[in-house]
Amino acid sequence: MLIPTTSPPIPFAQINQQVQERTGQSLSDLQRLILQECWRSSKKTYETIASEHNYSSGYIQQRVAPS
């Protein structure tokens, strides 16, 4: 059996609709970036994503995953 080398497209429209229904807000560009990177590779951390896209990991954690 062949293993696909690419991920299926991210259903941003459906995800954004669910987010809007639950929070009243759309996904931010940063949230979309995090979702996209996690969809492509489950091994990436916030630190890795931040480094690859010129963000600080603290900024990502505060904006996307506040504790």
Residue pairs with C-beta under 8 A, 6 or more apart in sequence:
7 39
7 40
10 35
10 36
10 39
12 27
12 32
12 35
15 27
15 35
16 26
16 27
19 25
19 26
19 27
20 26
27 35
28 63
30 55
30 60
30 63
30 64
31 64
33 49
33 53
34 46
34 49
34 60
34 64
37 44
37 49
37 52
38 44
45 57
46 57
46 60
46 61
46 64
46 65
47 57
49 55
49 60
50 56
50 57
50 59
50 60
51 57
61 67
